[in-house]
């Protein structure tokens, strides 16, 4: 197949390629992303390949081989792509084929042919084979030869890793239109829903995956996303939750079978224990009790046990707490307060766990919406978030020439000045100490930007003053008073700060604005009674402000231009 | 982006506040932070578009709106949005021959593809913008040069003959053939496809076959090159003619110029034909498909030859095999015949021996029976007679009967019994008509 497709002949899909699971999705004619099930009917396809007598098994079938044929089963290899042997952490692949040094890259010594000898299969070949199987599944499903893809990668994927992934994809017959980062893809998946409203918000995407956790704090401003901070952890992961269950069941087993050996010390028993524990974890996300049942766990002894959700949550309390700390830490890293966060999107398979969602919810104020299947009825399956975003992105860009895409993703275009402070108007009073600031353009908004606001006027109308100023977000901490206190005198959008729910807490935290530099003053004369004022602010990339003030529906109005300050030159423009 | 709704009232303007045009700048924005935005999502695409084309929000909104309208209303706006080169606006109308008529009308992206309707619409739009009366009304000078350029361009482009003459020499529509080096980097079809598409505009025969791609079948590729080697072009070079003096003063001069023009045209036409031929030659020599076809042809030939040779070899082998088989069969036949003969011979001899032995037994039996004499030594006549008779029987019966007879006689010592057997035999023989009544009397 030719390497570069004419845009017209492209059939592009989205691929999310994780360490544990991969998934594929396409965008239907109506612009809806749909996740594709492979031949086995799985939408979450384990990223594993297993070789039995030269036959290649993929996905769930390969996962089943972890028990019988672990040395010829390659698993959890995504993070090895494009890495040197010395810089990888082989722990996740401990119970499958072990990675080994091979020239300058990493290879797995596996028996992948019918001959009875081990071949060193490089990581890039493994990746290419895996992607090829995904491509075949998608092609079979769509009935068209899929030849292009948008693939999601973690935010900390290095250029070398990206390059290696693109190369492997090419080998698998896929033209990589773009590599997009997983958390942004998840946000896009939510924003692309038809009912989604465009808003300025700060979103935390918390992805608790199988082998690692990734947290990203993303500012979404008018549909443009900026990553403010990321945090990665390879210790706190879904495996830890599995481990908790494995330990629990292993102990239960030993209690009942004193003479039998510890299943955790026998490789095969361990693999069985692990597979079943993962299954138990998944069923505990749905039901309140789950059955654990393994035939011939150790020495031919069958083992059965049940566990309820409460016990599991107690056992995993430590791990869940660690995960919540990761999320709050990422918010701190972005120099933000939990009150600034409007949404927490939980992604990754472990987001199904109800306790995680509720623990995150407790760590954030009520104004923050936690989007997980158990807390938000319209939530998208968290395992499918990245792939859906990728499919949407694929449908957006598949019409373009590859060169065009590369130009658009060039730093020349993506590096953008962001507002360091919010810009807004003073309401009620023009006195900076008494007036109430209301933001029109939030901080961290990429420039240039254009925003319009409609502002109420005093009841009797007349002449009004419009004072533009910068505002800094301030967290106001008040000691509780004996009885429910002050009516909040804030404007509407400030009702994130809640006043009666946190009574028991020691202090009350509120999001308020501190008025910073005053930018300009403008007067609008003779405003009619009950009329509203429309303010449009245009901020250029050079920090020049172009503002128009007029009565809503009226003509004329006042226009003002604020030049960029000379002493604050700006790098980009 | 939704409009921000603020429900708190604005402050009332304090007494005595005044500023020029009611606006007073006070401060500057704080310094911005440079961050990477994520190249994802529809809004980023819009951002990238604005940034790359250096558009403002409203411009982009308008252009996008136009682009969206286009889909429903078959490219209506488009053409006029081409920017006008300030140099072009300063053109003098008298130099109309040197002007790019398409650029003047703002349809340089269509060029020879522009339909008459598009030209008319473009003309109208340009007239609306550049009419000298409008300029005069706006307080400008009464400079109608560019307007005249527009009129001239429309005149040329709306006259099919003149348009062809202009298109013939419209260099801006030419696509330079790529160099060998560029072609060898790959992209043959993309690079040369454009060249042939541009050249195809001169064809009298429409539609012009396309260059195709690496998957085009051989017939199509051959048809393509045949078409270009027999190219029927309408390209003329009248547009480049020197002006013929139209005063009637000097007819000789006029004729001279006309002749010169005709010659120049012919020359250019020939040059153009050679150029095109060279171009097609080059394309043909660079076309990877031709090489593949040749290779395939060679392979086919080789294959056919190999097959033929293989067939011949097979036939020869088969003939040799048949011959061998025949020889083998012959040998086998001979061997078996020989064996048969020997077996026959042996059997015969055995039979003879057996007969001899039987005869001896029979004769012995006669002797045992004392030559059928009643008692005592038999007289010679009796012996002779008995023996004669026995011999007669022996001669009359064949070997098998002899064998049965011998079987009966074997072990019999009693003369009576023996005689009885002989008598039975005689009777049987008489019955069978082999002996006459009265013969072998001694045994009857």
Interface residues (C-beta under 8 A of the other chain):
Chain A: X2 X178 X180 X181 X184 X185 X188 X191 X192 X197 X198 X199 X200 X218 X222 X223 X224 X225 X226 X227 X228 X389 X392 X393 X396 X397 X407 X408 X409 X411 X412 X413 X414 X415 X416 X417 X418 X419 X420 X421 X423 X425 X426 X427 X428 X429 X430 X435 X436 X438 X439 X440 X444 X446 X447 X448 X450 X451 X452 X453 X454 X455 X456 X457 X458 X459 X462 X463 X464 X465 X466 X467 X470 X491 X492 X516 X517 X518 X519 X520 X521 X522 X523 X524 X525 X533 X538 X539 X543 X545 X558 X559 X560 X561 X562 X563 X564 X565 X568 X570 X571 X572
Chain B: X1 X2 X3 X4 X5 X6 X7 X8 X9 X10 X11 X12 X13 X14 X17 X19 X21 X22 X23 X24 X25 X26 X27 X28 X29 X30 X31 X32 X33 X34 X35 X36 X37 X38 X39 X40 X41 X42 X43 X44 X45 X47 X48 X50 X51 X52 X56 X57 X214
